[in-house]
Amino acid sequence: MIYGHSIESNIRKSLADCVFFHSVEYHRCLTSTSDRAKELAQDGGAEGTVILAGTQTAGRGRMGRHFYSPEGSGLYMSILLRPDELRNDPGLLTACGAVAVWQAIYKLANVKTDIKWVNDLYYQQKKLCGILAEGQFNNDGTLAYVILGIGINITRPEHGYDPEIDDKTIALHDFILDRQIEYSALCAAVTEAFGDIYNKLPNLDFLDIYRKQSCVLGQNITYLRDGQLHQGKAIAIDDHARLVIDKGECRKEILSSGEISLVRAAL
């Protein structure tokens, strides 16, 4: 992979015509790109600032989980957002990120991945990308800023992933064998696709892809609510990117966030 200023330069060139993009920072190593983006946000950083790292020592996913970020193996990035009243919906912003990554991969590799509500991309039932939106609210309940963290596995580390996740994780170059996905090209494609979707909000056309590529809709799932494990069938994604669950006996439940698992049929 190319490091340092050459990455920043290549991305700037790729995004020269993207009206959303503001600036980029690349670091060889960070605790997490989202930590750095928060620092910039609190210091008045501009929307459209992109933070990249070659590796993260404390990358994180949902529920406080560690996001494994081996050096030179993935795209680890965060985008600083300052949503206005038309974009003040954290669930939709996460969905925007998922569709942007889906579009970028499809554009560069002509491969359709699966979107697992609410924030992951999968291929062949293995995790390829994780997305985490973290926000700071104003006193009136509106969003002061949102940090959209994105981690995409590009190449498999030389010694594999951590044993706990190795058989559940996949990288782009595990299944794209006829070409190499350039780091700067992937970053630029994700940023440009996200900016295009974000700037059109509250237009919700992007949810068509989010729903069509969902690997959750129509499936039986389990999920946690109030510390209790529940079961149901995922039947819809509404216009706030919330998951509608059929509980049976004419009962429905709507999840705006949370952790779900697919119930796989026994072989």
N, C-alpha and C positions, 0 to 999 in steps of 0.2 A: 504493500500500500504506500501511497505518497503521504508524507507528513508535513505539518507546519504550514508555512506561508504559501507553499504551492497549492495546498488544498484550498485555502482561503481565496487565493487568486483564481483558481479554476472555477470555484463555485460562484464567485462574483461575475466572472465572464459568462457563465451559464445562465445566470439570473439577471443579466443586465436589463432585460426588458420586462422583468416581473415587478409590477407596481407594488406588490405586497412586501417584497423583500427589502430589509433596511441595511443590515450589516451582519457580519459573521466573525466569530471567534473560534479558533481551533487550539485545543490544548492536547498535549501528548497524554496527560493523565489528570483526571479530576476525581473528587469524591463522587460527584455525579454532575451531569450537565444541567440538571434541574436546580441543584444548589447554586451553581454559578448564575443561572438565569434569574433566580430569585434575588440574588445580590444586585444584579443589574436593574431588575424591576423596582426594587426599593430605593435605588439611586436615581430613578427617573428614566431608566432605559426605554428605548423606543420599541413600539410594536414592530414585529417583523425581524427582530434580532434573533439570529440563530447561533446556538452554542454547540460545538462539537468536541468530542474527546476520542482519543485513540483507545483508551481504556478507562474504566470507572472502578474505583476501589469500594464504593458504597452505592452502586446503582440499585434502584428499588422499583418494585412493581406494586401491584395491588396488595392490600392487607398487610403492608409493611414487609413483604417478602423481598429477599435479595434478588436483584437482576444480574445474572452472571454476565460479565462484560470483558471477555478475554482480549488482550491486546492484539490489534490488527485483524480481528475476526468479524467485526460488526460495525454498523452505522449507529452510533450512540449520539443522539441529538435532542435538543430542546428548543422550542420556539416560544418567544415571549409574545403574549397577546394582551391587548387592552380592549376588551369587548365593549361596544356601545350597547344601547338599549335593544338594538335589533339582534344582537349576538349574545345576549346575556342568558345563556342556557348551557351549563357545563356538560350536560349529557349530549347535546348536539355537537359541541366542540370535540368531544371524544370521538363521536361518530364521524365527524369531518376528517379527523386524523386517520381513522381506519380506512375510509374510502380513498383518501389521498395516497396512502401507502399502497392500497390495492391498485389504484390507477397507475402509480409509478412503476410497480413491478410488471403490470400488464404491458405498459408502454415499452419498457426496456427488454423484457424477456418473453412477451407474448404468452404469459402463463396466468391463469385465473386461480387465485388463492381463495380460501374460505375465511369468512369473518365470523369469529365467535364472540357473541355479545358478552361483554360490552366493549372490549378493548384489545382483542388479540386477533392475529392473522395466523391461519394454519394451512398446511399443505400435507396431504396424505395423513391426516389426523395427528400431525406433529406441529408443535409451535414454531412459528417462523418469526413473529414480531409481537412485541408487547407495547402498549400505549398507556400512558398515565397522565391524566389532567389534574393539576393541583392549582387551586385558586385562593386568592386573598379577597375578602369581601369588605366593602365600605360599610359605614354605619347604617346606611339606608338599605342594606341587603343586596346592593348591586355589586358586580364583580369589579374590583380595582385592577386586577390582572389575573391572567391564567398562564401557567407554564405547561406546555404540552410536551411531554417527554416521549420519545420514540426510540425503540431499540430494535434493529433488524439484523438477524444473523446473515452474514454474507458468505463467509467461509468457515468450515469446521476447524476448530483449533487442532494443532498437531497432535495433542494427546487427548482429544475429545473434550466433551463438556463434563461438568461434574457428574459423577456416577448416578446421583439421584435424578438427574434430568436428561442424561445422554440419550436414552431410548425414546424420549418424549419430545426431542428437539430436532429441528432440521435447519439447514442453512441453504441459501439460494444456490450456491454452487454444488450442493449435493444432488440437485435435480436439473439444474441448467448446465448441460454439459457441452453445448455447442458454442458458448460465448462466455466471456468474463464481464461481470457487471462492475463498472468503474465506480469507485467510492464517490467521487465528486459528482458524477452523473446521477447516481441514485439520490444523493442529498438534494441536488438541484431539482430532480423530478418530483420528489416528495414535497419540497417547499413550494414549488410552482403549482402543483396540483392542489395543495392545501390552500394557498392564497387564492386560487381561482374559486374554490368552493366557498371559502370564508367571506370573500368580498361580495358574493352573491346572496348571502343570507339577508333576509329570511326565506329566500327561495330554497325549497326543500327537495329539489329534483335529485340531489345526490343520495337521498335515502332510498331511491329505487335500487341503486347498486347495493347499498347496505342490506336491504331486505333480500334481494335476489341472490346475493352471495352468502347469505347467512347459513351456517351449518347447524343452527339451533332451531329455526322455525320448523314446526311439525314434529319436533323431537320431545320425548319424555326427558325431564330434567329433575335434578335435585338442587335445592338452594337453601341458604341460611337466611333466616329472618328472626330477629330478636333472640339470637342464640339457639334457635330451634331449627332442625332440619325438616324441610318441606319437600313435597313432590308435586309435580304437575306437568302439563304439556304446554310448551311454548307455541303460541298460536299467532302472534302478531308483534310488530314493532310499531309503536305509534309515532306521531309527528314530533315528539320530544325525544325520540330514540329510546323510549322506555319499553321494557319487555312485558307483553301481556301474556298471562299464564292462565290456562284453563285448569281449575282445581276439581272439576267434576261437580255434578249436582247443581248446575247453573251458577257456580261460584267462579269468579275471576279475581285475579290479583295482578297488580301492576308493580313492576320493579323499576326504580330509577337508577339503582346502582346495586352492587352486591356481587357475590361469587356464585356461579352456577356450574353444574357438572352434567354432562350428558349421560343418560342411562343407556349403556350399550346392551344390545340384545345378546344373550348367551349363544355361543356357537354350538 
